[in-house]
Amino acid sequence: MELNIILVFLVLLVTVVLFALEIFPVDKVAFFIIVSLALLGLVSPEEAISGFSNSATIAVLALMMLAIAMEENGVINWLTSGMGKIKALPLYFMAPVFMIVTAGISAFISTTAVVIVFIKIINQLSEKFNISQSKLLLPISFAGIIGGSCTLMGTSTNLIVNSVAKDLGADKLGFFEFTMLGLVFLSVAIVYLTLALRWLPWGKNKSLREDYNINNYITNILIKEGSKLIGKKIEETFFYEHPEISLLKLTRNNKAHNSPGKYITLVKDDELLVMCDLQNLSRLHESENLGINENDYLISQQTEEGEGITSKSSELDERVFIELLMLPGASLLGKTLGNLRRYMLHDAIPIAIKKRKTLTKIGERLVRSNTNSLVLKPGDRLLVEVEKQNLQALEAMENVVLLQSFDSVSRLSSFKRYFSLLVLILVVALAATGVLSIMVSALAGVCLLLLTNNLDLNVVYKKVNWQIFFLLAGMIPLGIAMHNTGADMWVSSKLLGFLEGQSNIVIIGTLFLVTMVMSGVVSNNATAIIMTPIAIAVAQGLKLDFKPFILAVMFAANFSFFTPVGYQTNALIYGLGNYKFQHFLLIGGILSLILWVMGTLLLTKLL
């Protein structure tokens, strides 16, 4: 084996480890790949940055911008507006309807954007009608993934496989060329997942109060006459010094101060909103002359909007507890709970963080302490308390999802909604008929939305998932390096040695299985970029048609079901649905095996 091939495999190995262990965000890993390949001389400087100008990368960016317009202008919400009406259906009828609608929309709009909308819908149905989230979230995530694989623009994986294959001399795929195969996979998956509902957890529908154990941690304290705290600055009290006690709010003369500064001097009749455990609360009650009463901080009955929180002793506007889901690119990422209490705007008080489960940290961790070193990462949830009038400001935060549904004060323009949908249909029509490529048609659609003020670039800058963009830009040079050094041919020669003399069904089945297993650990886009050149080299060596091999990589890279880390939507629902790793391993694993067998049989017939 030549030195350059060893170096390529070394870069690839480090990349896979970084992806699997989530040591760094994927965009940082992408920069590592670009710089490493350039410094090692495995690609030219121009090739190292060629991913940024690749047609697939630009097409994915344009499609993400279209998805943002569909979300901002209410198209996705409009398309899903009738889903709440199926609440009366039995679960075994409700789940297939959710899966069909999710898959249908995901074929043309970003799967992640669609699943996020359904997460909010299911969360609302769960609160109002006691419908189990755990029975629905995993099926809609899986259905969205398969739905996205049904068209060329349905997922970035399809576009990248088509682009890499075309660069290596294969014929480009048509927009609906493999849709029938995708629909067959989807139909079988819906039947299987409906039958598998019985093995998904019921997942007790906890209120935010129960889920975060709010009653045991939040209390009102009134400073009585004679208290040792009177005349002291906050920095001189146990509120500032004790790591397990957090002062969230100070109310004086009916005026609230969130996260009060350490130089404020406490006076008689100050009302303090404090977070601490019951043990510390008992100590405070015994050692200080304070009026402590948990019941003064009332949890009102659950309303249609969410869980209302009011304070008897202050005449503040109605406040609510809201759970925020962090997406890649959110401005709050990388901050500790203590940082957030100084950083948060819009009158929001951060209460606690629920950490997302990962392969290295399966247990879910609840963080309340200001001094905790753990930081917010994508997939984590943040509990905040905020006045209802400031909810719109929270909704405007980039890449942050409010998991509770509230009636928006502003009404979206019907013209914007219908015009945006018309643009999407036009983009699909131009790409499907071959009049324009997906990249050009998507860019034209974005341009039309910008010129008519139906898309704001300031919103795009905030809401585009730049991690995917940089991931593609970084992984494409790795594929080029494998081709330049002959690493793809080396791998394919080893595969050819193993597959020589084997039947076509074994050849396709092996490629499908290897790709599917890799996509469960590494991102599906990275898997596609690595495996597509190898698949084409194997097909070339066996003198077989390229297309079944390309489709095998495309479908297998998408079908990341047996772990929660292969696809972004799976990572999002992992903690929300109270799932364990075994639910993905068993239910997703069986689905993967079913689709592997089906895919092998169907694609072999194309040879």
Rosetta blueprint (number, residue, H / E / L):
1 M L
2 E L
3 L H
4 N H
5 I H
6 I H
7 L H
8 V H
9 F H
10 L H
11 V H
12 L H
13 L H
14 V H
15 T H
16 V H
17 V H
18 L H
19 F H
20 A H
21 L H
22 E L
23 I L
24 F L
25 P L
26 V H
27 D H
28 K H
29 V H
30 A H
31 F H
32 F H
33 I H
34 I H
35 V H
36 S H
37 L H
38 A H
39 L H
40 L L
41 G L
42 L L
43 V L
44 S L
45 P H
46 E H
47 E H
48 A H
49 I L
50 S H
51 G H
52 F H
53 S L
54 N L
55 S H
56 A H
57 T H
58 I H
59 A H
60 V H
61 L H
62 A H
63 L H
64 M H
65 M H
66 L H
67 A H
68 I H
69 A H
70 M H
71 E H
72 E H
73 N L
74 G L
75 V H
76 I H
77 N H
78 W H
79 L H
80 T L
81 S H
82 G H
83 M H
84 G H
85 K H
86 I H
87 K H
88 A H
89 L L
90 P L
91 L H
92 Y H
93 F H
94 M H
95 A H
96 P H
97 V H
98 F H
99 M H
100 I H
101 V H
102 T H
103 A H
104 G H
105 I H
106 S H
107 A L
108 F L
109 I L
110 S L
111 T H
112 T H
113 A H
114 V H
115 V H
116 I H
117 V H
118 F H
119 I H
120 K H
121 I H
122 I H
123 N H
124 Q H
125 L H
126 S H
127 E H
128 K H
129 F H
130 N L
131 I L
132 S L
133 Q L
134 S L
135 K L
136 L L
137 L H
138 L H
139 P H
140 I H
141 S H
142 F H
143 A H
144 G H
145 I H
146 I H
147 G H
148 G H
149 S L
150 C L
151 T L
152 L L
153 M L
154 G L
155 T L
156 S H
157 T H
158 N H
159 L H
160 I H
161 V H
162 N H
163 S H
164 V H
165 A H
166 K H
167 D H
168 L L
169 G L
170 A L
171 D L
172 K L
173 L L
174 G L
175 F L
176 F L
177 E L
178 F L
179 T H
180 M H
181 L H
182 G H
183 L H
184 V H
185 F H
186 L H
187 S H
188 V H
189 A H
190 I H
191 V H
192 Y H
193 L H
194 T H
195 L H
196 A H
197 L H
198 R H
199 W H
200 L L
201 P L
202 W L
203 G L
204 K L
205 N L
206 K L
207 S L
208 L H
209 R H
210 E H
211 D H
212 Y L
213 N L
214 I H
215 N H
216 N H
217 Y L
218 I E
219 T E
220 N E
221 I E
222 L E
223 I E
224 K L
225 E L
226 G L
227 S L
228 K L
229 L L
230 I L
231 G L
232 K L
233 K E
234 I H
235 E H
236 E H
237 T L
238 F H
239 F H
240 Y H
241 E H
242 H L
243 P L
244 E L
245 I L
246 S E
247 L E
248 L E
249 K E
250 L E
251 T E
252 R E
253 N L
254 N L
255 K E
256 A E
257 H E
258 N E
259 S L
260 P L
261 G L
262 K L
263 Y L
264 I L
265 T E
266 L L
267 V L
268 K L
269 D L
270 D L
271 E E
272 L E
273 L E
274 V E
275 M E
276 C L
277 D L
278 L H
279 Q H
280 N H
281 L H
282 S H
283 R H
284 L H
285 H H
286 E H
287 S H
288 E L
289 N L
290 L E
291 G E
292 I E
293 N E
294 E H
295 N H
296 D H
297 Y E
298 L E
299 I E
300 S E
301 Q E
302 Q E
303 T L
304 E L
305 E L
306 G L
307 E E
308 G E
309 I E
310 T E
311 S E
312 K L
313 S L
314 S L
315 E L
316 L L
317 D L
318 E L
319 R E
320 V E
321 F E
322 I E
323 E E
324 L E
325 L E
326 M E
327 L L
328 P L
329 G L
330 A L
331 S L
332 L L
333 L L
334 G L
335 K L
336 T L
337 L H
338 G H
339 N H
340 L H
341 R H
342 R H
343 Y H
344 M L
345 L L
346 H L
347 D L
348 A L
349 I E
350 P E
351 I E
352 A E
353 I E
354 K E
355 K L
356 R L
357 K L
358 T L
359 L L
360 T L
361 K L
362 I L
363 G L
364 E L
365 R L
366 L E
367 V E
368 R L
369 S L
370 N L
371 T L
372 N L
373 S L
374 L L
375 V L
376 L L
377 K L
378 P L
379 G L
380 D L
381 R E
382 L E
383 L E
384 V E
385 E E
386 V E
387 E E
388 K H
389 Q H
390 N H
391 L H
392 Q H
393 A H
394 L H
395 E H
396 A L
397 M L
398 E L
399 N L
400 V E
401 V E
402 L E
403 L L
404 Q L
405 S L
406 F L
407 D L
408 S L
409 V L
410 S L
411 R L
412 L L
413 S L
414 S H
415 F H
416 K H
417 R H
418 Y H
419 F H
420 S H
421 L H
422 L H
423 V H
424 L H
425 I H
426 L H
427 V H
428 V H
429 A H
430 L H
431 A H
432 A H
433 T L
434 G L
435 V L
436 L L
437 S L
438 I H
439 M H
440 V H
441 S H
442 A H
443 L H
444 A H
445 G H
446 V H
447 C H
448 L H
449 L H
450 L H
451 L H
452 T L
453 N L
454 N L
455 L L
456 D L
457 L H
458 N H
459 V H
460 V H
461 Y H
462 K H
463 K H
464 V L
465 N L
466 W H
467 Q H
468 I H
469 F H
470 F H
471 L H
472 L H
473 A H
474 G H
475 M H
476 I H
477 P H
478 L H
479 G H
480 I H
481 A H
482 M H
483 H H
484 N H
485 T H
486 G L
487 A H
488 D H
489 M H
490 W H
491 V H
492 S H
493 S H
494 K H
495 L H
496 L H
497 G H
498 F H
499 L H
500 E L
501 G L
502 Q L
503 S L
504 N H
505 I H
506 V H
507 I H
508 I H
509 G H
510 T H
511 L H
512 F H
513 L H
514 V H
515 T H
516 M H
517 V H
518 M H
519 S H
520 G L
521 V L
522 V L
523 S L
524 N H
525 N H
526 A H
527 T H
528 A H
529 I H
530 I H
531 M H
532 T H
533 P H
534 I H
535 A H
536 I H
537 A H
538 V H
539 A H
540 Q H
541 G H
542 L H
543 K L
544 L L
545 D L
546 F H
547 K H
548 P H
549 F H
550 I H
551 L H
552 A H
553 V H
554 M H
555 F H
556 A H
557 A H
558 N H
559 F L
560 S L
561 F L
562 F L
563 T L
564 P L
565 V L
566 G L
567 Y L
568 Q H
569 T H
570 N H
571 A H
572 L H
573 I H
574 Y H
575 G H
576 L H
577 G L
578 N L
579 Y L
580 K L
581 F H
582 Q H
583 H H
584 F H
585 L H
586 L H
587 I H
588 G H
589 G H
590 I H
591 L H
592 S H
593 L H
594 I H
595 L H
596 W H
597 V H
598 M H
599 G H
600 T H
601 L H
602 L H
603 L H
604 T H
605 K L
606 L L
607 L L
